[in-house]
Amino acid sequence: MTHDDDASASRGVERAVEHLLRASHVASADELPGLVVVAAALFGGTDARLYLADLQQRVLVPFDTPAHHDHGQAPLEALGVDSTVAGRAFQQMLWHTQSAAPQGERERVRLWLPLLDGTERLGVLGVTLAAALLDDEIGVRRLRQLGSVVGEVVTTKTLYGDSIVRARRRRPMTLAAEIQWSLLPPLTFVNQCVTIAGGVEPAYEVAGDSLDYAVDAGVARFAVFDGMGHGIVSAQLISLVVAAYRNARRAGESLTDTAAHIESAVNDVFRVESFATGLLCELDTTRGLLTWLSAGHQEPVLLRGSRLVRALDVEPMLPLGLNQGLVRGFSAALGTEQLEPGDLVVLYTDGVTEARSPTGDFFGQERLAELLTRNLAAGLPAPETMRRVVHALLDHQAGDLDDDATLLMVEWHGPPGSHDDSTFPSRTGRRALHAG
């Protein structure tokens, strides 16, 4: 390919990005695969296909164009996250290539681009294109922009229809789980100061567990809750707890007043019939000071380097819903811990550490810490580490959890401005966005 050809192909990718940005404003979710096909053709790309991660992130499910089925073509097969090149692109948040049949004298490759919403992994985009385009720095940069735009459009269009949601589900979901998934924030977040990654199982039946977080100027607030019981009543309880938590948090309430607000909401609706345990945490992202309150919940753990340092204990109050007469301004024990850059704080529900193997072996705190540190030490991004830990938990219990299991991992990178992209930890996933 000549220099003029390089420039032409690169401009074609730029036009593809512009086309997607313009056309997506007045498109529904089911039209997105067709828009991607048209966009790819602008730079000579063929066989452009979207694959979305299923809820458990075991396979990449094809998100087909309606025309693909209308023309009688065989359905595309799902691609294994752990067994394909496309899956490797998803895991590592890096683009990968495979050889493809040449077109005339030009070598062609199959490019797999990760689809990301920030650092939340959605799936991959596969497209066959001229290999020489990947030798063009401007072309590569624009291809990454294309992947970013597709990821943002997938996220946006998910809100306006059910096509994308249905594509990501491999089996029916219970009503309780439907409620819980509607509550969850994106399960991955990264900025200069903090990385947050979460996991929830069993994906299609979860009812009584939830997590939430908010990252604002100078502070990250996050919580994990575990509601009494199972099924729809437990889901209703936790939906109320999370709503009350957000309501107090957004009003700028302290941890103790937030707990009192949740307590009042649970008592008003459920009287003394239901309760939920919880951990409410605040991290000063400038200084690295962690403060937390426990409402009868499992202690969070602190990981430093490649080892478990200790459980972070504090005298707990009773579970939310059992503290009769609790009012704002009450006195509760608050834990504090000064973090060091790179420290990990891990919150979990009892369904994680108390998961039993068929032989009765508990999953345990030590196993959890070992899996987290080993995968992070291997340079894997935080969401991939969480995916592998959750799958190890499922495998430990032979795929059949007796209780909901929720994990939330928070890493403090240090104060703002203490590092740049060249030294930013690869496990955040941020460096991966700029590599190929």
Number of C-alpha atoms within 10 A of each C-alpha: 14 8 9 9 12 20 15 16 24 24 17 21 28 21 18 25 24 15 17 21 16 11 13 21 11 8 15 16 20 18 17 23 24 17 19 25 19 17 25 25 17 20 21 14 24 18 14 22 21 26 28 27 26 22 20 18 23 18 24 26 24 23 22 19 18 12 11 14 12 8 8 8 9 8 10 14 11 16 19 17 21 14 11 13 19 29 25 19 23 29 22 22 30 21 26 20 19 12 12 15 11 13 10 7 7 13 15 20 22 23 27 28 26 31 33 22 21 17 24 19 22 23 31 30 26 22 22 22 26 23 19 17 23 19 11 16 12 17 23 16 16 20 22 22 16 26 22 20 20 27 22 17 20 23 18 16 20 15 12 12 13 13 15 19 14 13 18 22 17 13 10 9 13 16 15 21 22 17 17 27 15 9 16 16 14 16 19 23 23 19 15 19 24 24 24 26 25 27 23 26 24 21 19 21 20 29 33 28 32 31 26 21 22 16 18 8 8 14 19 21 20 22 22 24 26 31 25 20 16 16 16 19 16 23 26 17 24 27 23 16 27 21 15 21 26 18 15 19 19 11 10 11 17 14 23 21 20 23 32 25 23 24 25 22 20 24 20 11 13 14 14 13 11 19 25 26 23 31 26 24 21 22 24 19 24 16 17 24 16 20 17 23 26 28 22 17 23 21 20 20 19 21 20 17 13 15 14 18 14 12 15 16 16 16 13 20 19 17 23 28 27 20 18 13 10 18 15 14 11 11 11 17 13 17 16 17 13 13 22 15 18 18 20 25 20 23 26 30 26 17 20 23 18 17 23 21 18 11 8 10 12 16 20 15 15 12 14 19 19 16 18 23 18 14 19 21 15 11 16 20 24 28 27 23 24 25 19 17 21 24 18 17 27 21 13 19 20 12 13 15 21 12 21 23 27 25 23 25 22 24 25 27 25 20 17 15 9 12 14 10 11 8 9 15 18 20 21 27 26 21 17 18 18 13 11 15
